[in-house]
Amino acid sequence: MSLSERVSRLRQDSLDARPTVSSERAELITEFYERADGVLSAPMRRALAFKHLLENKAVCILSGELIVGERGPAPKATPTYPEVCCHSLEDLEVLDSREKIPFAVEPETRAVFRDRLIPFWKGRSLRELIFGRMTEEWKDAYEAGIFTEFMEQRAPGHTVLDDKIYRKGFLDFKDDIRQSLESLDWLNDPSALNKQEELKAMAICCDALITFAERHAALAREQAEREGDPQRKAELERIGEVCDRVPAYAPRDFWEALQYYWFVHLGVITELNTWDAFNPGHLDRHLYPFHREGLAAGTLTQEQARELLQCFWIKFNNQPAPPKVGITAEESATYTDFAQINTGGVMEDGSDGVNELTYLILDVIEEMRLLQPSSSVQLSKKNPDRYLKRAARIIRTGFGQPSVFNADLIVQQLVRQGKSLEDARNGGSSGCVEVGAFGKENYNLTGYFNMPKVFEITLNNGVDPRTGKMIGLETGDPASFSSFEELMDAYRSQLRHFIDIKHRGNNVIERLWATRMPTP
C-alpha cells in the first residue's frame, strides 16, 4: 500500500535530516550541576536534573506530525551526556569529519564545549571516576585491546517495557510510590533511608514527564490557534488533548497509547544515553486491545491506525544513537540505537501471540523501510503459517528487517536462567541481540572480549608484542611445548586471567553506576 502524502513527506524529512551534535542537553545539565545542592542524595540529584531538563529543553511539533516529541531541539539533533563522558574537541572533529556516519558539529557548538562544558566537567565525569577506580592490570588489558567497556561512556541499557504503562498513568504510579513510602520500616530496615530517597526521586520524575507532555499540549494549542487549515487545526487540538491525558493518566485509545509510550521512551533516553536503547517490547499485544476496541466502536479505522504507526516509526528514525568518545568514536559508529519492536511469540498463557495488529505492524515495517526502529519476528510453533509467510515476503525484499527468533527456545532459555514461565513468555529479544524478561530486568552490555588477542599474548608468554609489556601470565614459551594440549592449557589460563580482570572491573563499574548515576 502506498504511503499517504503526510507520511511520505515526514519520512523524507527524516531521511534528509542531517545528524548533528546538539549542545542543548549538555548545557542544561551543566547549568543544573553548577548550582546543585551538594547535600542531595544521588537519586534526588538525578531526579532534579531530569526535572530541569524536561522543564527547559526545547519542544517542537513538526508540520503534519501526529506523534510528537524529540530528544533534541530538532530531528536528529543528538544530545551529549557530559556527566557520563564529556566529548573533547578532538572527538568533535572526528565526529564532524569522518567519512561514514558523521555528526555535524557547528562552530557555535565547538565553542560551547571549549569554553564551558570541557572546563566544567574535567575531573567530574563518571568516565573519569571509573578509570580512576580501575586497577593497573585492568588498564593494561584495556589499552592492549583485550576487552572494551561500554559502560565507561554509555549508561546501562537493554531495558524493555512490559504492559504496565497501558494500564496505569504516572499519577497512578505516584500513588504506588506514596504507599511504598508510607510502608517503609524505619525500625527494622537499615536501608529505609536509601529506599526513601529513591522513591522520592521517582515521584519527581513522574511529575517531570507529565510536565513535559503538558508543554507539548500547550504548544499544540498555540499552533492550533494560528492554523488556517481546518483539518490540521483539528489534529493539533487532538494532539493537545492527547498530551494532557498521557502520561498523567492511563491511555484510553490507540493514539493515546502510542503517544504515552513515546513520552516514556523520550524520558528514558533523555535521562541517560542507555546502550542499547529503551525498547517497546511486544508492541502488537500491548496495543491490540486499543486497536480492537477502536475498530469495534467506530472511533478508529484501519487506515488511521496505520498512519499513526507510520508516524510512530518516523519518531524512532529521528533519534540517532548518541555519538561515542575517544578511540571508540574513531572505530565504532552507528546511527542505530537498537530499539527493537517484537511481534508474535506466545502469550503469558502459552497461546498464540499473533493478532490482527501484528499483520498491520508487519505492513508498516515493509512500507516504511527505515533504519530505525529495529523489528523482530518472534516465531513459535503456536503461530500460524500466515505469520511466517508474511514476514518472509518482507525479508526477501532485501531490506534487512525483520529479524527472526525462535520464541519457544527463548522461553526455554529464560526458564533455565531461573525466570518464571510467565515472565519468560512475556520476554523476547532486544538490542543487537540479547534476550530477557521484559519489564522485569535489564541486561548490561559490558563490552567485547578479544579472544584472538589473548591467544596472541599466550604465544608470547604473557607479553603484548605490540608494546613489549608483560600484561598476562607467564605460561611458558610455546616453542618449548611438546603438545598442542599444552598450548591450549596455557591459552585457557590466560583466558581465565583476563576474564577475572574484566569481571572484577565490571563489579566496580556497576556499583559506581548504581551509587553515582542512578536512574529514578
C-alpha positions as CSV (number, residue, x, y, z in Angstrom):
1,M,0.0,0.0,0.0
2,S,1.3,3.5,-0.8
3,L,2.1,6.0,1.9
4,S,-0.1,9.0,2.5
5,E,1.1,12.4,1.5
6,R,1.7,13.3,5.1
7,V,3.7,10.2,5.9
8,S,5.7,10.4,2.6
9,R,6.8,13.9,3.5
10,L,7.6,13.2,7.1
11,R,9.5,10.1,6.1
12,Q,11.5,12.0,3.6
13,D,12.2,14.9,6.0
14,S,13.5,12.3,8.5
15,L,15.8,10.7,5.8
16,D,17.0,14.2,4.7
17,A,17.6,15.5,8.3
18,R,21.4,15.8,8.9
19,P,22.6,14.2,12.2
20,T,24.2,16.9,14.3
21,V,25.7,17.2,17.8
22,S,23.4,19.3,19.9
23,S,24.8,21.0,23.0
24,E,21.4,21.8,24.4
25,R,21.2,18.9,26.9
26,A,24.8,19.3,27.9
27,E,24.3,23.0,28.6
28,L,21.2,22.3,30.7
29,I,22.7,19.5,32.7
30,T,25.8,21.7,33.3
31,E,23.6,24.6,34.4
32,F,21.9,22.3,36.9
33,Y,25.1,20.8,38.3
34,E,26.7,24.2,38.6
35,R,24.2,25.1,41.3
36,A,23.1,21.7,42.6
37,D,23.0,21.3,46.4
38,G,25.9,19.2,47.5
39,V,23.9,17.6,50.3
40,L,21.4,15.9,47.9
41,S,21.4,12.2,47.7
42,A,22.4,10.7,44.3
43,P,18.8,9.7,43.4
44,M,17.4,13.1,44.3
45,R,20.2,14.9,42.4
46,R,19.5,12.8,39.3
47,A,15.7,13.3,39.6
48,L,16.0,17.1,39.9
49,A,18.4,17.1,37.0
50,F,15.9,15.2,34.9
51,K,13.2,17.7,36.0
52,H,15.4,20.6,35.0
53,L,16.0,19.0,31.6
54,L,12.3,18.4,30.8
55,E,11.2,21.8,32.0
56,N,13.7,23.7,29.9
57,K,14.6,21.7,26.8
58,A,13.1,22.9,23.6
59,V,9.8,21.2,22.5
60,C,8.7,21.1,18.9
61,I,5.7,19.8,16.9
62,L,6.6,19.3,13.3
63,S,4.3,20.2,10.4
64,G,1.8,17.5,9.9
65,E,3.0,15.0,12.5
66,L,0.6,13.1,14.8
67,I,3.1,11.6,17.4
68,V,5.1,14.4,19.0
69,G,8.3,14.8,20.9
70,E,12.1,14.8,20.1
71,R,15.1,14.1,22.2
72,G,16.9,17.1,20.9
73,P,15.7,20.5,19.8
74,A,15.0,19.1,16.3
75,P,15.0,15.8,14.5
76,K,18.5,14.1,14.6
77,A,19.9,16.9,16.8
78,T,21.7,14.5,19.0
79,P,22.5,15.3,22.7
80,T,25.6,14.5,24.6
81,Y,25.8,13.4,28.3
82,P,28.9,15.1,29.8
83,E,28.1,13.8,33.3
84,V,28.8,10.4,31.9
85,C,31.6,11.3,29.5
86,C,32.5,14.7,28.0
87,H,33.5,14.9,24.4
88,S,36.8,16.5,23.7
89,L,37.5,18.9,20.9
90,E,39.3,16.1,19.1
91,D,36.2,13.9,19.5
92,L,34.1,16.6,17.9
93,E,36.5,16.9,15.0
94,V,36.4,13.1,14.4
95,L,32.6,13.1,14.5
96,D,32.3,16.0,12.1
97,S,34.9,14.8,9.6
98,R,34.6,11.1,9.4
99,E,33.5,9.7,6.1
100,K,30.9,7.4,7.3
101,I,28.2,8.1,10.0
102,P,29.3,11.7,10.6
103,F,27.7,14.1,13.1
104,A,27.9,17.7,12.0
105,V,29.4,20.0,14.7
106,E,28.7,23.6,14.2
107,P,31.3,26.2,15.2
108,E,28.9,27.5,17.9
109,T,28.7,24.0,19.4
110,R,32.5,23.6,19.5
111,A,32.8,27.0,21.2
112,V,30.3,25.9,23.9
113,F,32.4,22.7,24.5
114,R,35.7,24.6,24.6
115,D,34.6,27.5,26.8
116,R,32.1,25.9,29.2
117,L,31.5,22.2,29.0
118,I,35.0,20.7,28.9
119,P,36.4,23.0,31.7
120,F,33.4,22.3,34.0
121,W,33.3,18.5,33.6
122,K,37.1,17.9,33.7
123,G,37.6,15.6,36.7
124,R,33.8,15.3,37.3
125,S,32.5,12.8,34.7
126,L,31.7,9.2,35.6
127,R,34.1,8.0,33.0
128,E,37.0,9.7,34.7
129,L,35.8,8.2,38.1
130,I,35.6,4.7,36.5
131,F,39.1,4.9,35.1
132,G,40.4,6.2,38.4
133,R,39.0,3.2,40.2
134,M,40.3,0.5,37.9
135,T,43.5,-1.5,38.7
136,E,46.7,-1.1,36.7
137,E,46.2,-4.7,35.3
138,W,42.7,-3.7,34.1
139,K,44.1,-0.6,32.4
140,D,46.9,-2.6,30.8
141,A,44.4,-5.1,29.4
142,Y,42.0,-2.4,28.3
143,E,44.8,-0.4,26.5
144,A,46.0,-3.6,24.9
145,G,42.6,-4.3,23.4
146,I,41.9,-7.4,25.4
147,F,38.4,-6.0,26.1
148,T,36.3,-2.9,25.7
149,E,34.0,-1.4,28.3
150,F,30.7,0.0,27.1
151,M,29.7,1.5,30.5
152,E,32.7,3.9,30.5
153,Q,30.7,6.0,28.1
154,R,27.2,4.7,27.8
155,A,24.7,4.0,30.5
156,P,23.4,0.5,31.3
157,G,20.6,-0.2,28.8
158,H,18.7,-3.1,27.4
159,T,15.6,-2.3,29.3
160,V,12.3,-3.4,27.7
161,L,8.9,-2.2,28.6
162,D,6.1,-4.6,29.6
163,D,2.4,-3.6,29.6
164,K,2.2,-1.6,32.8
165,I,2.0,1.9,31.2
166,Y,-1.0,0.8,29.2
167,R,-2.8,0.0,32.5
168,K,-1.7,2.9,34.7
169,G,-0.9,6.6,34.3
170,F,2.0,8.3,36.1
171,L,-0.4,9.7,38.7
172,D,-1.2,6.1,39.5
173,F,2.5,5.3,39.8
174,K,2.8,8.3,42.1
175,D,0.1,6.8,44.3
176,D,2.0,3.5,44.3
177,I,5.2,5.4,45.3
178,R,3.3,7.1,48.1
179,Q,2.1,3.8,49.5
180,S,5.6,2.4,49.4
181,L,6.9,5.4,51.3
182,E,4.2,5.0,53.9
183,S,5.1,1.3,54.4
184,L,8.8,1.8,55.0
185,D,10.0,0.0,58.1
186,W,12.2,2.6,59.8
187,L,12.7,0.4,62.9
188,N,13.9,-2.8,61.3
189,D,15.1,-1.9,57.8
190,P,18.6,-0.3,57.7
191,S,18.1,0.5,54.0
192,A,14.9,2.5,54.7
193,L,16.6,5.9,54.1
194,N,18.1,4.8,50.7
195,K,14.6,3.5,49.7
196,Q,13.0,6.7,50.8
197,E,15.4,8.8,48.6
198,E,14.9,6.6,45.6
199,L,11.1,6.6,46.0
200,K,11.0,10.4,46.4
201,A,13.2,10.7,43.3
202,M,10.8,8.5,41.3
203,A,7.9,10.7,42.3
204,I,9.8,13.8,41.0
205,C,10.5,12.0,37.7
206,C,6.8,11.2,37.3
207,D,5.9,14.9,37.7
208,A,8.7,15.9,35.3
209,L,7.4,13.7,32.5
210,I,3.9,14.9,33.0
211,T,5.1,18.5,32.8
212,F,7.0,17.6,29.6
213,A,3.8,16.3,28.0
214,E,1.8,19.4,29.2
215,R,4.4,21.6,27.4
216,H,3.6,19.8,24.2
217,A,-0.1,20.2,24.8
218,A,0.3,23.9,25.2
219,L,2.4,24.2,22.1
220,A,-0.2,22.2,20.1
221,R,-2.9,24.6,21.2
222,E,-0.8,27.6,20.3
223,Q,-0.2,26.2,16.8
224,A,-3.9,25.3,16.5
225,E,-4.9,28.9,17.2
226,R,-2.7,30.1,14.3
227,E,-3.6,27.2,11.9
228,G,-5.6,28.1,8.9
229,D,-6.3,24.6,7.6
230,P,-9.3,23.2,9.4
231,Q,-8.1,19.6,9.3
232,R,-4.7,20.4,10.7
233,K,-6.3,22.6,13.3
234,A,-8.4,19.7,14.5
235,E,-5.4,17.5,14.6
236,L,-3.5,19.9,16.7
237,E,-6.4,20.3,19.1
238,R,-6.5,16.5,19.4
239,I,-2.7,16.4,20.0
240,G,-3.3,18.8,22.8
241,E,-5.9,16.6,24.3
242,V,-3.7,13.5,24.0
243,C,-0.8,15.2,25.7
244,D,-3.0,16.4,28.5
245,R,-4.1,12.9,29.1
246,V,-0.9,10.9,28.8
247,P,1.3,10.1,30.6
248,A,-0.6,11.5,33.6
249,Y,-3.5,9.0,33.1
250,A,-3.8,5.6,31.6
251,P,-4.4,5.7,27.8
252,R,-8.0,5.2,26.5
253,D,-7.4,4.7,22.8
254,F,-4.8,3.8,20.2
255,W,-3.4,7.3,19.7
256,E,-3.0,7.9,23.4
257,A,-1.3,4.6,23.9
258,L,1.3,5.3,21.2
259,Q,1.9,8.8,22.4
260,Y,2.2,7.6,26.0
261,Y,4.9,5.1,25.1
262,W,6.8,7.8,23.1
263,F,6.9,10.2,26.0
264,V,8.3,7.4,28.2
265,H,10.8,6.5,25.6
266,L,12.0,10.1,25.3
267,G,12.2,10.3,29.1
268,V,14.5,7.3,29.3
269,I,16.9,8.4,26.5
270,T,17.0,12.0,27.7
271,E,17.8,11.0,31.2
272,L,20.9,9.0,30.1
273,N,22.5,7.6,27.0
274,T,21.4,4.0,27.5
275,W,23.1,1.3,25.4
276,D,21.2,-0.4,23.9
277,A,18.2,1.9,23.8
278,F,14.9,1.5,25.6
279,N,12.6,-0.9,23.8
280,P,8.8,-1.1,23.4
281,G,8.8,-4.9,23.6
282,H,5.7,-6.7,22.3
283,L,4.0,-3.7,20.7
284,D,1.4,-5.8,18.9
285,R,0.0,-7.4,22.1
286,H,0.2,-4.2,24.1
287,L,-1.7,-2.1,21.6
288,Y,-4.1,-4.8,20.4
289,P,-6.9,-4.0,22.9
290,F,-6.9,-0.4,21.9
291,H,-6.9,-1.3,18.2
292,R,-9.6,-3.9,18.6
293,E,-11.9,-1.7,20.7
294,G,-11.4,1.4,18.5
295,L,-12.4,-0.6,15.4
296,A,-15.4,-2.1,17.1
297,A,-16.6,1.3,18.4
298,G,-16.0,3.1,15.1
299,T,-13.6,5.6,16.7
300,L,-10.6,4.2,14.8
301,T,-10.2,3.0,11.2
302,Q,-7.6,0.6,10.0
303,E,-6.0,3.4,7.9
304,Q,-5.9,5.8,10.9
305,A,-4.1,3.1,12.9
306,R,-1.7,2.5,10.0
307,E,-0.9,6.2,9.7
308,L,-0.4,6.6,13.5
309,L,2.0,3.7,13.5
310,Q,3.9,5.1,10.5
311,C,4.3,8.4,12.3
312,F,5.4,6.5,15.3
313,W,8.1,4.7,13.2
314,I,9.4,8.1,12.0
315,K,9.9,9.3,15.6
316,F,12.4,6.4,16.2
317,N,14.3,7.2,13.0
318,N,14.7,10.8,14.2
319,Q,16.8,9.7,17.2
320,P,20.4,8.7,16.2
321,A,22.4,6.8,18.7
322,P,24.5,9.3,20.8
323,P,28.0,9.6,19.5
324,K,30.9,8.0,21.3
325,V,34.2,9.4,22.5
326,G,37.9,8.5,22.2
327,I,39.1,5.6,20.1
328,T,35.5,4.3,20.1
329,A,34.4,7.3,18.2
330,E,37.0,6.6,15.6
331,E,36.4,2.9,15.3
332,S,32.8,2.3,16.1
333,A,30.0,4.3,14.6
334,T,26.3,3.8,14.0
335,Y,23.1,5.8,13.9
336,T,21.1,2.8,15.1
337,D,20.1,2.9,18.7
338,F,18.8,-0.7,18.5
339,A,15.3,-0.1,19.8
340,Q,13.7,-3.4,18.8
341,I,10.0,-4.0,18.3
342,N,8.9,-7.6,18.9
343,T,5.9,-9.1,17.2
344,G,4.3,-12.6,17.6
345,G,5.6,-15.1,20.0
346,V,3.4,-16.6,22.7
347,M,1.0,-15.0,25.3
348,E,1.5,-15.4,29.0
349,D,-0.7,-18.5,29.0
350,G,1.3,-20.1,26.2
351,S,-1.2,-19.4,23.4
352,D,-0.6,-17.9,20.0
353,G,0.7,-14.3,20.4
354,V,-0.2,-13.2,16.8
355,N,-3.2,-11.0,16.3
356,E,-4.6,-8.7,13.5
357,L,-2.5,-5.8,14.7
358,T,0.6,-8.0,14.2
359,Y,0.0,-8.0,10.5
360,L,-0.6,-4.3,10.4
361,I,2.7,-3.7,12.1
362,L,4.4,-6.0,9.5
363,D,2.8,-3.9,6.8
364,V,4.2,-0.8,8.4
365,I,7.7,-2.3,8.6
366,E,7.6,-3.1,4.9
367,E,6.1,0.3,3.9
368,M,8.4,2.5,6.0
369,R,11.8,0.8,5.2
370,L,13.6,2.9,7.8
371,L,16.8,2.2,9.7
372,Q,15.0,2.6,13.0
373,P,13.2,1.1,14.8
374,S,14.6,-2.4,14.5
375,S,12.0,-5.1,14.3
376,S,11.8,-8.8,15.0
377,V,9.5,-11.7,14.4
378,Q,9.2,-14.0,17.5
379,L,8.3,-17.3,15.8
380,S,6.6,-20.0,17.8
381,K,5.2,-23.4,16.8
382,K,1.9,-21.9,18.1
383,N,1.9,-19.2,15.4
384,P,0.1,-19.6,12.1
385,D,2.0,-20.2,8.8
386,R,0.5,-16.9,7.5
387,Y,2.6,-15.0,10.0
388,L,5.9,-16.6,8.9
389,K,5.0,-16.2,5.2
390,R,4.1,-12.5,5.7
391,A,7.5,-11.9,7.4
392,A,9.3,-13.8,4.7
393,R,7.8,-11.7,2.0
394,I,9.3,-8.6,3.7
395,I,12.7,-10.2,4.3
396,R,13.1,-11.2,0.6
397,T,12.9,-7.6,-0.4
398,G,16.4,-7.2,0.9
399,F,15.5,-4.6,3.5
400,G,17.2,-6.5,6.4
401,Q,14.2,-6.5,8.6
402,P,12.5,-8.1,10.4
403,S,15.0,-10.4,12.1
404,V,13.6,-13.8,13.1
405,F,13.9,-15.5,16.5
406,N,12.7,-18.8,17.9
407,A,10.3,-17.7,20.6
408,D,10.0,-21.2,22.1
409,L,13.7,-21.5,22.6
410,I,13.8,-18.0,24.1
411,V,11.2,-19.2,26.6
412,Q,13.3,-22.3,27.4
413,Q,16.5,-20.2,27.8
414,L,14.8,-17.8,30.2
415,V,13.3,-20.5,32.3
416,R,16.7,-22.2,32.5
417,Q,18.1,-19.0,33.8
418,G,15.5,-19.1,36.7
419,K,12.7,-16.9,35.3
420,S,9.1,-17.9,35.9
421,L,7.3,-19.4,32.9
422,E,5.0,-16.4,32.7
423,D,7.9,-13.9,32.7
424,A,9.7,-16.0,30.1
425,R,6.7,-16.0,27.8
426,N,6.4,-12.2,28.2
427,G,10.1,-11.8,27.3
428,G,11.8,-11.7,24.0
429,S,14.8,-10.1,22.2
430,S,16.1,-6.6,22.3
431,G,19.1,-4.6,21.1
432,C,21.6,-6.4,18.9
433,V,20.8,-9.0,20.3
434,E,20.1,-10.2,23.9
435,V,17.0,-11.8,25.4
436,G,15.4,-11.2,28.8
437,A,12.2,-10.9,30.8
438,F,10.5,-7.7,29.6
439,G,9.6,-5.3,32.3
440,K,11.5,-7.2,35.0
441,E,15.2,-6.6,34.4
442,N,17.9,-5.0,32.3
443,Y,20.9,-6.9,31.0
444,N,24.0,-4.8,30.9
445,L,26.4,-4.7,28.0
446,T,29.9,-4.6,29.4
447,G,31.9,-4.7,26.2
448,Y,33.7,-7.0,23.8
449,F,36.2,-9.7,24.8
450,N,39.1,-10.1,22.3
451,M,39.9,-13.8,22.4
452,P,42.4,-13.7,19.4
453,K,44.4,-11.1,21.3
454,V,44.5,-13.3,24.3
455,F,45.8,-16.1,22.1
456,E,48.5,-13.7,20.7
457,I,49.6,-13.0,24.3
458,T,49.7,-16.7,25.0
459,L,52.0,-17.2,22.1
460,N,54.3,-14.5,23.6
461,N,54.3,-15.9,27.1
462,G,52.2,-13.1,28.6
463,V,53.8,-10.3,26.7
464,D,51.8,-7.9,24.4
465,P,54.0,-7.9,21.3
466,R,52.6,-4.5,20.2
467,T,54.1,-2.8,23.3
468,G,56.5,-5.3,24.7
469,K,54.8,-5.0,28.1
470,M,54.1,-8.0,30.3
471,I,50.3,-8.0,30.9
472,G,49.4,-11.6,31.1
473,L,50.6,-14.7,32.9
474,E,54.0,-16.4,32.3
475,T,52.5,-19.6,30.9
476,G,55.7,-20.7,29.1
477,D,57.3,-20.3,25.7
478,P,55.1,-22.2,23.2
479,A,58.2,-23.2,21.3
480,S,59.0,-25.5,24.2
481,F,55.6,-27.1,24.4
482,S,55.6,-30.8,23.5
483,S,51.9,-31.0,22.5
484,F,49.0,-28.9,21.3
485,E,47.2,-29.6,24.6
486,E,49.9,-27.7,26.4
487,L,49.3,-24.7,24.2
488,M,45.5,-24.9,24.9
489,D,46.1,-25.3,28.6
490,A,48.2,-22.1,28.5
491,Y,45.6,-20.3,26.5
492,R,42.8,-21.3,28.9
493,S,44.9,-20.0,31.8
494,Q,45.4,-16.7,30.1
495,L,41.6,-16.5,29.3
496,R,40.7,-17.1,32.9
497,H,43.2,-14.5,34.0
498,F,41.8,-11.8,31.7
499,I,38.2,-12.8,32.3
500,D,38.7,-12.4,36.1
501,I,40.2,-8.9,35.5
502,K,37.2,-7.9,33.4
503,H,34.7,-9.4,35.8
504,R,36.3,-7.6,38.8
505,G,36.3,-4.3,36.9
506,N,32.6,-4.8,36.0
507,N,31.6,-5.4,39.6
508,V,33.2,-2.0,40.5
509,I,31.8,-0.2,37.4
510,E,28.2,-1.4,38.1
511,R,28.4,-0.3,41.7
512,L,29.7,3.2,40.6
513,W,26.7,3.5,38.2
514,A,24.3,2.4,40.9
515,T,25.6,4.7,43.6
516,R,26.7,7.8,41.5
517,M,24.4,7.8,38.5
518,P,21.1,6.0,39.4
519,T,18.1,6.4,37.0
520,P,15.0,7.1,39.1
